[in-house]
């Protein structure tokens, strides 16, 4: 299993809307792809503008098999749904050990 971790800086007071639109757009789209296992969205209790998204994929190959054009299309839909500014501040991946 591989874990995709994304951190965003979101305008103060907009985290709830960001998370709602993320679920409606990104989670809905990604869950249809083979290899998608689950997704969690975390709000940082000490940094109110930070939102962390953790996506679990069965394999890295299944995750990376999603065409970039489709990722770009989903990203455009999200940007239309969440018109406020946000910034990705970290993107990394982890391999789940011991499986």
C-alpha positions in Angstrom: 0.0 0.0 0.0 1.1 3.5 -0.7 0.0 6.7 1.0 -0.3 10.1 -0.8 0.0 13.0 1.6 -0.9 16.6 0.6 -0.8 19.7 2.7 -2.6 22.9 1.8 -2.7 26.4 3.2 -6.3 27.6 3.0 -7.6 31.1 3.8 -8.8 31.5 7.4 -12.5 30.5 7.9 -12.5 28.6 4.6 -11.3 25.2 5.7 -14.8 23.7 6.1 -15.8 24.7 2.6 -12.5 23.5 1.2 -13.1 20.1 2.8 -16.7 19.9 1.6 -15.7 20.7 -2.0 -12.7 18.3 -1.8 -15.1 15.5 -0.8 -17.6 16.4 -3.5 -15.0 16.7 -6.3 -11.8 14.9 -5.5 -13.0 12.1 -3.3 -15.9 11.3 -5.6 -13.6 11.2 -8.7 -10.7 9.3 -7.1 -12.8 6.7 -5.5 -13.9 5.5 -9.0 -10.3 4.6 -9.9 -8.8 1.1 -9.4 -6.5 1.0 -6.5 -8.2 3.7 -4.4 -8.6 2.4 -0.9 -9.7 5.4 1.3 -9.1 9.0 2.1 -8.9 11.2 5.2 -8.9 14.9 5.6 -7.3 16.5 8.6 -7.5 20.0 10.0 -4.4 21.1 12.0 -5.5 22.1 15.5 -2.5 24.4 16.0 -2.4 26.0 12.5 -5.9 27.0 11.5 -5.0 27.5 7.8 -3.6 24.1 7.3 -5.5 21.1 5.8 -3.8 17.8 5.3 -5.2 15.1 2.9 -4.1 11.5 3.2 -5.1 9.1 0.4 -4.5 5.4 0.6 -3.8 3.5 -2.7 -3.5 -0.3 -3.1 -0.4 0.1 -5.3 1.7 3.0 -6.6 1.2 1.6 -10.1 -2.6 1.9 -9.9 -2.3 5.4 -8.4 0.1 6.6 -11.1 -1.9 5.0 -13.9 -4.5 7.8 -13.6 -3.9 9.9 -16.8 -2.6 13.4 -16.1 -5.3 14.9 -18.3 -7.9 13.4 -16.0 -6.1 14.8 -12.9 -6.0 18.2 -14.6 -9.8 18.0 -15.4 -10.6 17.1 -11.8 -8.4 19.9 -10.6 -10.3 22.4 -12.8 -13.6 21.2 -11.4 -12.3 21.7 -7.9 -11.0 25.2 -8.6 -14.5 26.1 -10.0 -16.2 24.7 -7.0 -13.8 26.3 -4.5 -13.2 29.8 -5.8 -11.2 31.0 -2.9 -7.4 30.8 -3.0 -5.4 28.0 -1.5 -1.9 26.8 -1.9 -0.4 23.3 -1.8 2.5 23.5 0.6 3.6 19.8 0.6 3.1 16.7 -1.5 4.8 13.4 -0.7 4.3 9.7 -0.7 4.9 6.9 1.8 5.1 3.2 1.4 3.3 1.3 4.2 5.8 -1.0 5.8 5.2 -4.5 7.1 2.6 -5.6 4.6 
